[in-house]
Amino acid sequence: MTGGDEVVSFDVDAATAAIRNALGDGSDLHVVAAFTPDAYEIAYCDEFTRSFYADDEEMAGHFDRIHRYAGIDFSEIGLFVDELFPVAGGVEYVATGMDHLTVVRVYTDSEGLLLTLDPDADVTAAVEAVRDAIGPDLGATGDALSSSDG
């Protein structure tokens, strides 16, 4: 695993460090993966998360399955921005809260970070940390998916 900078144009290591710092001791952060509609790279994965997999190959297979839905994410962003809420601006992040995990996808144009956090972690603090680390221009629009094709 490297920092994910091969997949996205922003500094993933800086974003990861900022998230860990924003969440106190960083133990609420489990995974950081940089992604586009076409590729992803796990930039950070804690030992707790690794313990759920027999080996790196099994973990990679699971993250491959998760990444197959990145295109759906960007299509949904287009629906929200272009059709449902056109005056609201770009989608900065989507958070999915579950019993034992919160998954946060933070977007900038056609790039993003997938974070897995403890369910009681401060999502807003994590997103603000990403904004502080990579710049103020979070948000993807309906153009994000089509611009990645060209």
C-alpha positions, 0 to 999 in steps of 0.5 A: 500500500502506498499513499494513493497519490497515483490514483488521485491528484491530491495528497492522500497522506496529508489528508490521512494525517489530518483525519487522524489528528482531527479524530484525536488519537486516530483510533476511530479511523480504520481505512482510507482509500483514494478512488476515481470511477476507474481505479482505487488504492488503499492508502491506510488500513489499520490492523483491526480491519485487516483482522477480518481478512485471511490475507491481503488478497482476500481484502483486495477482493473485497475492496474490488467489490466495493469499488465496482459501485464508484460509478453508481456514486458519481451517477447518484451525484449527477442525479442530486446535483443536476435533477433534484437539487440543482441550486445546492451546489456539488456533493461534498460527501456521503456518509452511511451509518451502520451499527458497527461502522460509518462509511464516508465518501468525500468527493472533489470533482471525479476523485474521492476518498473512502473512509471507514470510521467507528460509528460514533466518530465525528464525520464532520471533523473528518470531512473538514480535516480533508478540506483543510488538507487538500484545499477548500474545493470539495464537491463533485457535480454531474459532470464528474463521471463524464469528465473521467471518461475523456 
